[in-house]
Amino acid sequence: MQNELKSAICFNDFVHFFGARGVVALAWWMGAAHAARIRNDQNSFPFLHIVGAAGSGKSMLLEYLQKLNGQTPRAHSLAHTTQAARVRIYANAERPIVICEHHDEPDQPFDWDELKQLYSSGTAISHTGADRGEGATFKGALVITANQPVECSDAVRSRMILVDLSSPEAQTPRLRPEAIGNIDAGEACAFGLTVAQSEGWICSNLQAFLPAYQGQLMRKYGASLNGRTALNCAQMICLIDLLCTLLSVSQELQLEARKVVHDIAFLDTIPY
């Protein structure tokens, strides 16, 4: 079963192209399928922030991930939508939604702090117009993609897991990109179906192991590690472990993916 699933999603080709950072993104994507329950259980689920220069593979990665859910690849530009339209995007999200940052002149200013409420559990999204208000609960998960890390407040930044595809450590030998780009969505959605059927296993293991991982991170990096970052990274380490179990991933690759997350935690302790 594990080999069949790996074959259906061209996992080996995926890893040859994206390396450990791809594994981190895939682990987040697995957790995102149950983001609403995870937020209910743990009061948070991090945003995934994918950055990289043109040609680094951002679009290919996002299209690949969306195909795993049977989704038609699509991205939203929040700077070119009204607040009411953004509320509808959030409210209708049952799966991860992708936000792309454009550097051209926006139609209207966009404040990244607007997204903070989507991180926590049970938060109502509201919009007040001239004579009415509307609200909904966000049930999806959020991916933000840009060429460079977005300019936002520390509060928003601390809610993100950053995957930098332009990092020198990310430059694995880029083999067979066509195998990733041409992945069959009908076969690849087997991953999404398997993950959907594994909700109890994923969420119960997160609940069981999260405190230990969070404590290990706080002890390793000390008081200078932001508590929110420690929680995000602990969730990601748990999800990496579960993904590696689901797909029978080698321990070497598992440890490389864990190191990517530990680097996020370490960088959080360095003053700007």
C-alpha atoms as one frame of an Amber mdcrd trajectory, in Angstrom:
protein
   0.000   0.000   0.000   2.782   2.432   0.913   4.678   1.738  -2.303   1.496
   2.091  -4.353   0.766   5.451  -2.744   4.334   6.673  -3.262   4.145   5.629
  -6.888   0.770   7.337  -7.403   2.174  10.677  -6.236   5.614  10.232  -7.889
   7.126  10.706  -4.439  10.679   9.772  -5.385  10.703  12.266  -8.267   9.179
  14.866  -5.949  11.969  14.376  -3.413  14.667  14.420  -6.093  13.420  17.836
  -7.142  12.394  19.498  -3.854  14.404  17.587  -1.262  13.680  17.871   2.447
  11.859  21.196   2.017   9.378  19.439  -0.216   8.805  16.863   2.513   8.093
  19.674   5.000   5.568  21.223   2.607   3.935  17.838   1.986   3.709  17.150
   5.732   2.045  20.531   6.253  -0.362  19.737   3.404  -1.291  16.458   5.078
  -2.048  18.292   8.324  -3.953  21.008   6.470  -6.562  18.446   5.449  -7.592
  18.423   9.113  -6.722  22.020   9.983 -10.140  22.778  11.468  -9.903  19.867
  13.922  -6.270  20.629  14.748  -7.183  24.235  15.522 -10.047  22.975  17.667
  -7.721  20.582  19.534  -4.650  22.823  19.807  -5.964  26.349  19.186  -3.737
  26.874  16.148  -2.507  25.637  12.806   0.347  27.509  11.104   0.327  29.196
   7.724   2.713  27.780   5.137   4.841  30.496   3.514   6.630  29.322   0.360
   9.209  31.715  -1.047  11.700  31.490  -3.872  13.035  33.364  -6.850  11.510
  32.920 -10.281  12.252  29.414 -11.524  12.753  27.937  -8.052   9.681  25.733
  -8.412   7.018  27.529  -6.354   4.263  27.106  -8.926   5.228  23.501  -9.618
   5.159  22.676  -5.906   1.768  24.286  -5.353   0.210  22.686  -8.417   1.537
  19.313  -7.263   0.099  19.725  -3.775  -3.287  20.841  -5.041  -3.514  17.847
  -7.367  -3.102  15.572  -4.337  -6.505  16.812  -3.191  -8.040  16.608  -6.625
  -8.066  20.405  -6.762  -7.676  22.456  -9.909  -4.544  24.556  -9.277  -5.588
  28.082  -8.327  -4.208  31.045  -6.386  -5.772  34.247  -5.047  -4.285  37.727
  -4.896  -5.652  39.355  -1.765  -4.351  42.784  -2.716  -6.634  42.770  -5.745
  -9.834  41.799  -3.936 -12.220  43.660  -1.691 -12.513  42.771   1.977 -15.960
  41.304   1.353 -14.518  39.085  -1.407 -11.742  37.938   0.917 -14.306  37.002
   3.559 -16.060  34.811   1.004 -12.742  33.155   0.069 -12.013  32.354   3.719
 -15.567  31.262   4.501 -15.773  28.864   1.557 -12.396  27.257   2.204 -12.738
  23.593   3.097  -9.221  22.851   1.827  -5.967  24.814   1.735  -6.207  28.080
  -0.178  -3.204  29.583  -1.921  -2.468  33.306  -1.755   0.050  34.780  -4.147
   1.676  38.125  -3.408   1.919  40.491  -6.371   4.459  43.297  -6.314   2.600
  45.547  -8.722   0.441  48.378  -7.444  -2.545  46.856  -5.601  -6.092  47.986
  -6.174  -6.294  48.846  -2.478  -4.007  48.475   0.558  -3.890  45.038   2.162
  -2.917  44.573   5.794  -1.394  41.133   6.439  -2.585  41.414  10.043  -6.034
  40.635   8.680  -4.911  37.012   8.468  -4.024  36.622  12.149  -7.503  35.468
  13.108  -7.289  32.552  10.657  -4.512  30.963  12.725  -6.490  30.243  15.866
  -9.443  28.086  16.785 -13.083  29.059  16.381 -12.441  32.555  15.120 -15.262
  34.238  13.252 -14.317  36.219  10.165 -16.384  39.352   9.980 -16.869  42.214
   7.575 -18.936  45.261   8.300 -20.242  47.171   5.326 -22.138  50.394   5.227
 -25.248  48.838   6.666 -24.556  45.196   7.352 -22.060  42.687   8.678 -21.256
  39.095   7.800 -19.155  36.411   9.349 -18.014  32.806   9.051 -15.618  30.350
  10.636 -12.468  29.508   8.693 -12.239  25.755   8.165  -9.348  25.620   5.717
  -5.626  26.331   5.840  -3.519  29.059   4.319  -0.557  28.963   1.922   1.219
  32.218   1.066   3.633  32.274  -1.870   5.988  35.078  -2.881   9.410  35.687
  -4.396  10.655  37.080  -1.071   9.256  36.757   2.467   6.274  39.066   2.747
   6.670  42.294   4.672   4.410  41.803   7.653   4.320  42.244  11.411   6.151
  39.921  13.788   2.735  38.698  14.943   1.908  37.438  11.449   5.427  36.140
  10.817   5.271  34.052  14.003   2.220  32.282  12.608   4.119  31.018   9.549
   6.251  28.038   8.634   8.713  29.337   6.042   9.892  27.061   3.219  12.549
  28.846   1.167  13.099  27.171  -2.190  15.951  29.578  -3.021  18.014  28.611
   0.014  21.430  27.143  -0.896  20.527  24.036   1.109  17.424  23.609  -1.049
  19.373  23.212  -4.267  19.230  19.452  -4.606  19.931  18.010  -8.071  16.802
  19.024  -9.958  15.838  15.746 -11.618  12.811  14.945 -13.786  10.643  18.033
 -13.224   8.361  16.788 -15.990   7.393  13.815 -13.806   6.087  16.243 -11.181
   4.424  18.629 -13.579   2.702  15.811 -15.461   1.480  13.935 -12.400  -1.919
  12.350 -13.036  -4.448  14.083 -10.775  -6.758  11.067 -10.917  -4.057   8.850
  -9.441  -2.507  11.478  -7.162  -5.793  12.110  -5.340  -5.262   8.718  -3.685
  -3.057  10.658  -1.259  -5.882  13.026  -0.360  -8.313  10.151   0.120  -5.869
   8.262   2.345  -5.199  11.369   4.440  -8.923  12.098   4.753  -9.511   8.575
   6.049  -6.658   8.947   8.549  -8.071  11.886  10.506  -8.296  10.048  13.815
  -4.776   8.641  13.510  -3.245  11.991  12.529  -5.021  14.121  15.121  -4.685
  11.693  18.026  -0.943  11.335  17.418  -0.548  15.100  17.220  -2.283  15.400
  20.578  -0.129  12.669  22.086   3.312  13.774  20.923   3.011  17.551  20.576
   3.782  18.430  24.239   7.009  16.412  24.223   8.257  17.954  20.967   7.295
  21.434  22.098   9.144  20.932  25.369  12.239  19.644  23.568  12.337  22.734
  21.361  11.955  25.107  24.309  14.731  23.357  26.226  17.056  23.252  23.218
  16.637  26.879  22.105  15.816  28.525  25.416  13.661  31.457  26.409  14.544
  33.406  23.266  12.411  31.005  21.199   8.951  32.459  20.648   6.321  30.193
  22.196   4.176  30.374  19.091   7.124  29.340  16.903   7.826  26.423  19.239
   4.223  25.270  18.867   4.288  25.608  15.081   7.566  23.721  14.796   6.417
  20.994  17.188   3.300  20.481  15.080   5.442  20.260  11.957   7.848  17.715
  13.474   4.869  15.563  14.455   3.399  15.837  10.957   6.750  14.968   9.356
   6.959  11.838  11.505   3.407  10.836  10.569   3.982  11.467   6.864   7.153
   9.391   6.967   5.219   6.562   8.604   2.396   6.854   6.074   4.777   6.675
   3.105   7.543   4.556   4.674  10.101   7.314   4.147  13.727   6.652   5.010
  15.020   7.807   8.377  17.708   9.847   6.626  15.152  11.915   4.735  12.987
  12.187   7.850  15.913  13.657   9.798  16.692  16.089   6.954  13.110  17.339
   7.010  13.226  17.671  10.787  16.412  19.734  10.435  14.591  22.194   8.163
  12.089  22.749  10.965  14.788  23.008  13.625  16.488  25.662  11.498  13.229
  27.654  11.581  13.219  27.438  15.353  16.899  28.395  15.601  16.518  31.430
  13.303  13.653  32.620  15.496  16.091  32.979  18.387  18.433  35.295  16.470
  17.640  38.997  17.004  16.856  40.963  13.838
